[in-house]
Amino acid sequence: MPVETKTTCPYCGVGCGVIAAVGEDGAVSVRGDPDHPSNYGRLCSKGSALAETIDLDGRILHPEIAGRQSTWDEALDLVAEKFSAAIAEHGPDSVAFYVSGQLLTEDYYVANKLMKGFVGSANIDTNSRLCMSSSVAGHRRAFGADTVPGTYEDLELADLVVLAGSNLAWCHPVLYQRLAAAKARRPGLKVVVIDPRRTMTADIADLHLAIRPDTDVALFAGLFSHLVKNGAVDQNFIAAHTMGFSEAFAAAVSFPEALERTGLPAMQLREFYRLFTASEKVVTCYSQGVNQSSSGTDKVNAILNCHLATGRIGRPGMGPFSLTGQPNAMGGREVGGLANMLAAHMEIESAEDRDRVQRFWQAPRIAEKPGLKAVDLFCAVAEGRIRALWIMATNPVVSMPDADAVEAAIRACPFVVVSDILRETDTARHADVLLPSRGWGEKDGTVTNSERRVSRQRAFLGAPGEARADWWQLAEVGRRMGFARAFAYDGASGIFAEHAALSAFENGGSRDFDIGTHAGIGPVAYDALSPFQWPQPAGRGEGETRFFANGGFYHPDGRARFVAVMPAAADRTDAAYPFTLNTGRIRDQWHTMTRSGKSARLSTHIAEPFAELHPRDALEIGVVPAGLVEIESPRGSVVVRALVTDRQARGSLFAPMHWNDQFAAKARVDTLVPPLTDRISGQPASKNVAVAARPFKAASYAFAVSRERPEGLEAAYWALAKAEGGWRLELAFDRPEEDWAAWCRRAFAIPDAVEPLGYADRETGEIRLAFFDGPRLLAAFFLAREPVAVARNWAIAQLSAGHANLRRRFALVAGRPGADRPDPGATVCACFGVGVNQIVAAVRGGCHGVEAVGAALKAGTNCGSCRGEIRSIVDRCLAAAAE
């Protein structure tokens, strides 16, 4: 019988429960945990494919110093020596940690304790700065603490759900399915989507507001004014529990008309304001489209102002709701993982809080001021002010804005430590010391999701090689720096117990974060810990999990603050850079693909970097559908595939941020993003970047499949993806090769003894080559003067097929399946591997709706994030049939 372990998904902030089963042969399978209150058994495509991402391919298994294998003692001694030397010579602020929402809370806690309490600097920041720090700043301004008031259940209880800057269907798919199911049960539940782009989330929207980029403040300030002018505010709540209402209203009415700034039709604007006014139960969810802005904090407070003005907060079915991007962004906030916070939601600016934390830790010193936020931190590295840098579980060379400058800074830093699970990442290649960390399935600890629910991540695999937990690495360095007593942990449970005890220390209800009931937890109880929502003070189990229905805010006077927000410049384009680039995420990939890129299934939907642009924009600049487009900003340029679609607004581009130098030639999109940040939160503005776009001229294009991973690719453009049985590859060349067979031998490691089967057509420029080792296909290469028309999924399937039959070999060279092997087409449903051609065939066979297609093919019946795409295919087929 398989051994089953309940754990938590390591992807987005939904925090889904997972059951991992390990068979007697060691094979791992995963399924959703039906008892976990975040997902009730649902998993998205990424969660469903977790078992495909835990192989040891590319893993770092031993510590390395300057590229050579070392022992742990040698590596940790060197880290402690270099950090201590920098502190002695240049002071505590000459060292820094850059950490990650991929860390577990226990890892985060030890890192924060070591840096702020024992090094004595607050130079510890996190990649969560890039995704939700504006929410933190907005919460602290309004509530006096970083408190998310509501719960996931509120989305199901609401009468109106507003999704602002959130592509919920792709970025939080399981939460999207909970909302979609609630809407199906109660058709009266209305959904408004606020996004410049028509994403798949808009599929369930009753109203899509395609606002101009960065005009959210104007939209919600206009709503605030409308609520006041129409008597739709809760005067009792305002009088009893808030301050600053008059000033915020005065600022709101001084704005230029929301209609003018947002670019929305008057009818849409009025309908949104009417829906919000008329619906008592309103939840406003906001995510990266709100946060990742130079005015992100003001956007958050503009939203909070509307909920405070109506008293729609902290009660079932109503309130503002920040959706975190990472699995443990919230846990990092709880332990003070941001440079401007202290542990347990205490404030680094407060002398009283600093004293409290220092006494609890019995620390020799405490950081006395906020440290450097992410963008400023890497600027300090570039300027030589940071002499020793430790990067943990993140890849800033891909994910930071101005990524090329960040890479140059890391390369020039005198001493760089990287803790990771892979040895070949864009960041790890610059490490002086590379430390092997445990990955998902191997490490043990807790994470906190977007609704403040703490869940266990449990190990169900042994640690490979000499991989060690991140908290252990930090504690060992702390010991070597002379702080042995403070870092004498023997397991994650002891760290969690200390974290819980600090949350309760001298609290008495004065701070929101309190899990003191777990302060005495031991290893056995910790191992059995069930998911719970905080607060849970000592002596109290789970009780009311919403905040602020009856006031009780965390400013000294107990009142919330309305914040007077001001309009921000929205348009950054000019004649040289006339397009607005919006960066973001796609459905089946995660961050910089170091985990999700291992799964063949997750690359079937979208296998290469791309940019969405409007058909008229494409026509005007000469970019053809499926052609290549070069996007340029003053910081750099990238080359990606053009996806021409009217879902994109004119004048704007969308490009995902996932691709790195291991998977594409030139697609690190964050190289284009300037280091422009919100003045309060320090969060970079990744959604509004002025760029130029032009067609990338290529002499020829190619598609290839290969059993071995291609290496040393000599091409002007390439994009690589894992495929069943091997790899798939898109290519473009700026000049012809004299011998394409020789090019293939170099790229695909084809033995000289293997002769290619194929042909070349001088008139059309087409070349087709296939290399066989007996009945096994080693590689196939298809070249043309235009983007190659090959049945890609069918071609990929040939890597796993037998080819003893000569006719089958010639069919492969032709690039077209026979009538007995229909091409499924481009993948739409990654969960069940259903392609567009299969869906079209089902519609033609009588499946005239998403549910009918699901019943016939299973497509859209798991995570549901493809349902919008299925609906559009069905609608197009039916429209064509009616003509």
Secondary structure as GFF3:
##gff-version 3
##sequence-region A 1 883
A	DSSP	beta_strand	3	8	.	.	.	ID=ss1
A	DSSP	beta_strand	17	22	.	.	.	ID=ss2
A	DSSP	beta_strand	28	32	.	.	.	ID=ss3
A	DSSP	alpha_helix	45	48	.	.	.	ID=ss4
A	DSSP	three_ten_helix	50	53	.	.	.	ID=ss5
A	DSSP	beta_strand	64	65	.	.	.	ID=ss6
A	DSSP	beta_strand	68	69	.	.	.	ID=ss7
A	DSSP	alpha_helix	72	90	.	.	.	ID=ss8
A	DSSP	three_ten_helix	92	94	.	.	.	ID=ss9
A	DSSP	beta_strand	95	99	.	.	.	ID=ss10
A	DSSP	alpha_helix	105	112	.	.	.	ID=ss11
A	DSSP	pi_helix	113	119	.	.	.	ID=ss12
A	DSSP	beta_strand	124	126	.	.	.	ID=ss13
A	DSSP	three_ten_helix	127	130	.	.	.	ID=ss14
A	DSSP	alpha_helix	133	143	.	.	.	ID=ss15
A	DSSP	alpha_helix	153	157	.	.	.	ID=ss16
A	DSSP	beta_strand	160	164	.	.	.	ID=ss17
A	DSSP	alpha_helix	168	171	.	.	.	ID=ss18
A	DSSP	alpha_helix	173	185	.	.	.	ID=ss19
A	DSSP	beta_strand	190	194	.	.	.	ID=ss20
A	DSSP	three_ten_helix	200	204	.	.	.	ID=ss21
A	DSSP	beta_strand	207	209	.	.	.	ID=ss22
A	DSSP	alpha_helix	216	229	.	.	.	ID=ss23
A	DSSP	alpha_helix	235	241	.	.	.	ID=ss24
A	DSSP	beta_strand	242	243	.	.	.	ID=ss25
A	DSSP	alpha_helix	245	253	.	.	.	ID=ss26
A	DSSP	alpha_helix	258	262	.	.	.	ID=ss27
A	DSSP	alpha_helix	266	278	.	.	.	ID=ss28
A	DSSP	beta_strand	282	286	.	.	.	ID=ss29
A	DSSP	alpha_helix	288	291	.	.	.	ID=ss30
A	DSSP	alpha_helix	296	310	.	.	.	ID=ss31
A	DSSP	beta_strand	319	322	.	.	.	ID=ss32
A	DSSP	alpha_helix	329	334	.	.	.	ID=ss33
A	DSSP	three_ten_helix	343	345	.	.	.	ID=ss34
A	DSSP	alpha_helix	351	361	.	.	.	ID=ss35
A	DSSP	alpha_helix	374	382	.	.	.	ID=ss36
A	DSSP	beta_strand	388	392	.	.	.	ID=ss37
A	DSSP	alpha_helix	396	399	.	.	.	ID=ss38
A	DSSP	alpha_helix	403	412	.	.	.	ID=ss39
A	DSSP	beta_strand	415	420	.	.	.	ID=ss40
A	DSSP	three_ten_helix	428	430	.	.	.	ID=ss41
A	DSSP	beta_strand	433	436	.	.	.	ID=ss42
A	DSSP	beta_strand	445	448	.	.	.	ID=ss43
A	DSSP	beta_strand	453	457	.	.	.	ID=ss44
A	DSSP	alpha_helix	470	480	.	.	.	ID=ss45
A	DSSP	three_ten_helix	485	487	.	.	.	ID=ss46
A	DSSP	alpha_helix	492	504	.	.	.	ID=ss47
A	DSSP	three_ten_helix	516	518	.	.	.	ID=ss48
A	DSSP	alpha_helix	523	527	.	.	.	ID=ss49
A	DSSP	beta_strand	532	533	.	.	.	ID=ss50
A	DSSP	beta_strand	560	561	.	.	.	ID=ss51
A	DSSP	beta_strand	579	584	.	.	.	ID=ss52
A	DSSP	three_ten_helix	596	598	.	.	.	ID=ss53
A	DSSP	three_ten_helix	601	603	.	.	.	ID=ss54
A	DSSP	beta_strand	610	613	.	.	.	ID=ss55
A	DSSP	alpha_helix	615	621	.	.	.	ID=ss56
A	DSSP	beta_strand	628	633	.	.	.	ID=ss57
A	DSSP	beta_strand	636	644	.	.	.	ID=ss58
A	DSSP	beta_strand	652	656	.	.	.	ID=ss59
A	DSSP	three_ten_helix	669	671	.	.	.	ID=ss60
A	DSSP	beta_strand	689	695	.	.	.	ID=ss61
A	DSSP	beta_strand	700	706	.	.	.	ID=ss62
A	DSSP	beta_strand	717	723	.	.	.	ID=ss63
A	DSSP	beta_strand	726	733	.	.	.	ID=ss64
A	DSSP	alpha_helix	740	748	.	.	.	ID=ss65
A	DSSP	beta_strand	756	761	.	.	.	ID=ss66
A	DSSP	beta_strand	766	773	.	.	.	ID=ss67
A	DSSP	beta_strand	776	784	.	.	.	ID=ss68
A	DSSP	alpha_helix	792	797	.	.	.	ID=ss69
A	DSSP	alpha_helix	806	814	.	.	.	ID=ss70
A	DSSP	beta_strand	827	829	.	.	.	ID=ss71
A	DSSP	beta_strand	834	835	.	.	.	ID=ss72
A	DSSP	alpha_helix	836	844	.	.	.	ID=ss73
A	DSSP	alpha_helix	850	857	.	.	.	ID=ss74
A	DSSP	alpha_helix	867	882	.	.	.	ID=ss75
###
